[in-house]
Amino acid sequence: MAKIDIDSLSIEELAALRDRAIEKLAEKVAARQAELEAEMERLSQYGKSSKKVAASAPVAKKSKKSEEKKNDLVTEPIAEAA
């Protein structure tokens, strides 16, 4: 994979790079999802679907502090480069 000098790219080039990265990630996510669905289908022949197992498994609760930190990360504005 060729290295990209991000510092030398214009705003438009950076936006295009971001868009290409998002597209590639979406493709990979879709491919992985198809793989997992196929695996679930194969496993369902054994009597228990993974959906039933996942639904009956206990779910750990997140602490209030971790939720607050997550919210802080989402709402903080991105600092502009000088």
C-alpha positions, 0 to 999 in steps of 0.5 A, a space after each residue: 500500500 502506498 504511503 500518503 503524505 497527509 500534510 501535503 493534501 488539500 482539504 478537498 483531497 482529504 475529504 475524498 480520502 475520507 470518503 474512499 476510506 468510509 466506502 472501503 470500511 462499509 464494503 469490509 463490514 458488509 462482507 464480514 456481516 455476510 460471513 457471520 450470517 452464513 456461519 450462523 446459518 450453518 450453526 443453526 442446524 445444531 438446534 440453537 440459533 446464535 440469536 437465542 443464545 445471545 438473547 439469553 446471555 446476561 448483559 453487563 451494565 455500563 457504569 455511569 462514568 463510562 457513559 459520561 466519558 463516551 458522551 464527552 468524547 462525542 460532544 467535544 468540538 474538534 480543535 482546529 490546527 494552528 
